[in-house]
Amino acid sequence: MRTIELSNHPGDALRLARQRLADASQQDQPEFEEALARHELLVRRARSARDRARSQRRWLTWLRGVLNVRRLRRVAPVPPAGGVVAPSDAEEILRAGITGEQLVATEFGKVLSDDWVLVRGYCNRRGEIDHLLLGPPGLIAIESKHLNATVSCDGDDWHYRKFDRFGNLVEEGPIADRRGRSPSVQLGEPATMLEEFLSSQGGAGGAGDTVSVLRVVLFTHPKSRLGQCQSTSVHVVTSAAALAIQLGDMPPVLAAVHRARLEELIARDQRYHEARRKRPGAAKPPGRRGGTDGARTGRSARSASR
């Protein structure tokens, strides 16, 4: 299996979050140094008063001085950790997402043959698709979620529930991105837009050919479990390895020449949207059709990512 990385939005976002934390830590350094100087001055004065009381044999005053020095030492300013800052919830979620995406690529690479191409980081105006798998059976769009939880869905309404090792419910809530989209909507919107573009370009062969994209939501955490899922527009699975085997066993419908055409169109569409994001308000190039806007941010509880 070949892998093509069109973009790395989660990785870019994680690097940006780390840089912001490091910048914030550096900005705190002058403040810390000033607070430390004030504190050291207070400690020196307290020691001087303590020692003076001892030399004058004022034992009660000396005892108060001893206690005062100890108290001041306990409230010393805490230095910034030299850029090593506790990760935020957003950073933890990004890390979990990246871990899940890497796991998917690894498992697919073990099973799928050289006839398959894994396209990572495709993004149009309706959002990002974590993985696009292109092979003899067709084109598959995959949204990966790294959740340590039991997942249930009813149509486009998705929820997670997390239990402790004794089976007690400890956390629950909706699964949605920053814009409130459930995984099926989050995947379906950009996948539909991609279908429309590829079909408009005769992507599967000649003019007028319709391209269908199979939609899969894949939960990658080893403790992910499926509860009741009904009336959903996507396939829901919890094993990248099992999904790869199923895909590898599907009958072929796309010849190599058609797969090459689709691969070129996907890359071209990605370039178009990248350029459009960099030049807001730019006119559409001739021959480019279709599109709406959006951006992907996988949202889940921090603890559910563990």
N, C-alpha and C positions, 0 to 999 in steps of 0.2 A: 504494500500500500504506500502510495506517495502522499506526502503531506505538504500543503501549501498554506502559508500563513499570510492572509491578506492584511490583517491588522491585529493588534493585541491590546484591545481597549481595557480589559481588566488589569493587565500588567502595567499599562501606562497609568491607570488610575491609582494602582498601588504605589508606584514610584512617586507619583505626585503627592499622595497622602504622607508617605515617609518624608519627603522633602519638606512638606509643610510642618511636620512635627519637629524635624531637625532645625528648621528656621526659627520656630517658636522657642526651642530650647536655647538657641544662640542668643535670641533677643532677651531671654531671661538672665543671661550671664552677668551683664552690668548691674542689674538690680540685685542679684545675689551678692556680688562683690561689695556693693554699698552696704547691704544689710549685715554682711559678715564683719565689715569694719566697725559698724556701730556696735555689734554684739561683742566683739573683742575689746572694745573700749570699756563697755560696761563690766565685763569680766575682770579687766585689769583694775578698775576702780574698786570693785567688790573685794578682790584679793588684797589690795592695798589697805582697805578699811579693816579687813579681817586681821592682817598681819600687824597693823597698828594697835588694834585692840589687844592682841596677844602680848606685844612688847610692853603694853601699859598694864597688863594683868587684869584687864576688864573682861572677865571670863564670860559673863552673860552676853556682852556685846560681841565677843569673839565667837561664841556659839551661833549667834544670829548670822554673823558673817560667813561662817562655814556653810550653813544651810542656804544662804543667799547665793554663794558661789555654785553650789550643787544645782540649785534651781536654774540658774542662768545657763549652766552647761547642758541641761536637759532641753532647753528651748532654743538651741543653736539653729540657725537657718539651714535648711536642707539644700545642698547644691543641686543644680540641674545635672542630669546624668550624662553630660557630654554628648548629647544627641541621641542617647539611647532612652527613648520615651516609651511608656506603656502604650501598646497599640490601641487604637480606638475601635469601637464596634464596627465602624465602616471598614476599617483595615482588616479586621478579623473576617468579615463577610467576603471581602475581596480575596483574601488568602484561601478561604474555603472554596470559593468558586474556581480559582486557578488550580487548586489541588484536584478538584473534580474533573476539570477539563483535561488536565494532563493524564489522569487515570483513563479517561475515555480514549484518548489517542493511543495510549499504550496497549489497552485491551484490543482495540480494533487492529492495531499493527500486528498482533500475534495471530490473528485469524484470517483477515481479509487479504486477498491476493493482489498482485501488481495491477490487476484490472481496475482497482479501486483508487479513488483520489479523495483524501480528506481535506476539505477547505475550511480553515479556521479563521474566525473573525470577520465574516461577511457582514456588512452593515448597510442598510438603506435608510430612507427617511422614516420608516416605521419602527426601526430598532435593529438590534444586532441578533444574528443567529450564531450560536456558539459553534456549531459544527454543521457543515454541509457535506454529506457523503454522496459521491457520484460513482456509480458502478453499473455493471450490466443490468441489474434489476431496475435502475432508475435513479432519481434524486431524492435524498432523504435529508430533512432538516431536523436538527436535534438541539433541544434546549436542555442543558444539564444543570441539576440542582444538587448541592452537597448538604443534605439535611439528615441529621441524626434524629429522625422522628417518624411517626406513622402518618401517612398522607391519605387524605380522602378528597374526593371531588364529585361534584354534581354539576354537570355542564361546565360552565366557566367559573364556578364557585369552588375555590380550593382552600383547604384548611390542613393544618398540621396539629398533631398531638404528641407530646413527649412524655414518656413514662420513666420513673426511676427503676432500679433493679428489682424492686419489690412489686412492680406493677402499678404503682400509684401515679396518677396523672399529676405532673408537676408544671406543665406549660402547654398552652394551646393558642392558636390564633390563625388569621388568614395568611395565605401565601400570595404575595403580590409584590410587584416592583414599585418603584418610586411614584409611578403614575397610577397606581392602583390596579394594574393589569395582572390577572392570574397567569400562571405559566402557559395555559393553552392560548390565551389572547396574546400574551407577550411573544409567543412563537408564531401564532397564526397571522398576525398583522404583517410582519416583514416577509413571511413565507408567501402570503397571498400576493403581495406586491412583486416579489421575485417571479412568481408564476406568471403574472400578467406581462412582465417585461420579457421573459424568455419566450412566452407564447407569441408575443407581438413581433419577435424577431425570427420566428420559425425555428426555435431552438432545437427541437427534436428531429429536424429534417427539413422538409420544404415549408414554404409559406403556408400559414393557416394551421400548422400543427400545434396542438395544445400540450403544454408541459404541465404535468401534475407533480406536486411535491408532497411526499409522504411526511407527516409530522409526528415526531416522537419526543416526549418529555421523559428524560432519563434521570433517575435519582441515583447518585453515585456513591453516597456514603454507605459503608458496609452494614450499618445498622438501620438504613432506610427500610421502611415497611409500607406496604399498600393496605389501606383500609378499603372502604367501599368506594368504588369509582364507577360512575354511571353517566350516560348521555354526554360523554366528552367527545370533542372533535379531534383528539390526538390519541396516539398510542402511549400508554404509561408503563414504564418498565423500571426495574431496580437493579439490573445487572448489565454492565457494558459488554461483558464477555458473552452472555447469553444472547444479547441483541446482535452482536457481531456474527454469531453462528447462524441465527435466523436469517439475517440479511445475506450471508454467504450462500445459503441454501435456496434463496428465491430464484425463480426462473429469469433468464436474461430477456430484456426487451429493448435495450439500447446497444447499437453497434459501436465499435470503437470510434468511428468517424463522428457519430452523433455525440458521444461523450466528450470528444475533443472540442466540438462546437459549443456545447454547453459550458465547458470549463472556460473557454475563451470569453463567452458572453458574461459569465459570472464575474470574471476578473475585470472586464470592461465596465460592468455596472458598478462594481466597487470603486473603480477609479473615478467614475462620474460623480458618485456621491461624496467621495473624499474631496474632490475638487469643489463641489458645491458647498460643503461645510466650510472650506477655507475661504470661499468668496461668497458671502451672503448676498442674496439678491441677484446673482449672476443669471443671465438668460440661459435657457436650456439649449444644448447643442442640437443641431439639426439631426432628425432621425431618432432622438431619444424620446420615449413615450412612457407615461405612467409615473405614479409616485405620490406619496403623502409624507408627513413628517413624524418624527419620534426618536426616542433614544432608549437604550436598554440599561437598566440597573437591577440586577438580581437582588431582591430583598428577602431576607429570612432572619429569624432571631439568631443572635450571636451564639447562644448556647445550643441551638438546634443545629449549628454547623459543626459541632464538635463530635 
